[in-house]
Amino acid sequence: MSYKIKIELFEGPLDLLLYLVKKDHLNIYDIPITQVTEQYLQYLDLMKFLDLNIAGEFLVMAATLLQIKSKMLLPAQENEQVEEEDPRADLVQQLLEYERFKEIAQELKKRETEQQDIFKRPRIIEKEIPAKDGAVDFFEASIFDLISAFSRALQETPRDVFYNVIKEEFTIEQKVHDILHDLLLRSSLTLSGLFARAKSKIEIIVTFLAVLELTRMKEIIACQREHFGEIEIIRNQNNIVPVTRADQTDEKEDQTDARPDEGRGQSG
């Protein structure tokens, strides 16, 4: 594939593991290590395929999971009097501590936002995306939510499309322009809707890379109304430069200055 972009991942391997545990409603104290390891490696393969910047710690965690898996597959020794420690114990402890850390960080961020909102008007995002039943509870989707939606879109693509020879006429730049243009006409788009428009696997990939690029540029926000729910794409209002009266005045003056020249050209 000739079009790949570099996206910095702000989440780490513990974020991915917590995501997998919560997505399938697993017991964090009794993690099915084989299932989680397979899913973790699948996500890693997708991230490599998309040429995302994968930190070394992701690969270290993959090795750790494989090591834990191999230990748990070893038969128990019959003559052992001392009960061995669960190979997952350290990992579970790391996940619990990291989950608490994330909860504290989110609470601090929430308080900071509330303090900022005291001195400014309510956020435009909450107005543009009215939640169901009058609620305004929505949150930003993680990179792993986006990858999950991308994976589902590829799996749902008809098999015959995968073998068609298609001219590569889609570019990331074109898709970026298309998405931003659509958001001028509509307040939000669904990620599944963007994928549904695609007529080939190639177009799905380019569309997804364009969404990642727009997210990296902070031009859009990918959000969800509930955990693991539909992903909606909206413009990041904080990154839109408003048109000022001075800009409009300058534009009118430019148009006025251009008219006499047009008239002289016609009379000559």
Secondary structure, 3 states (H helix, E strand, C coil): CCCCCCCECCCCHHHHHHHHHHHCCCCCCCCCHHHHHHHHHHHHHHHHHCCCECCHHHHHHHHHHHHHHHHHHCCCCCCCCCCCCCCCHHHHHHHHHHHHHHHHHHHHHHHHHHHHHHCCCCCHHHHHCCCHHHCCCCEECCHHHHHHHHHHHHHHCCHHHHHCCCCCCCCHHHHHHHHHHHHHHCCCEEHHHHHHHCCCHHHHHHHHHHHHHHHHCCCEEEEECCCCCCEEEEECHHHCCCCCHHHHHHHHHHHHHHHHHHHHHHHC
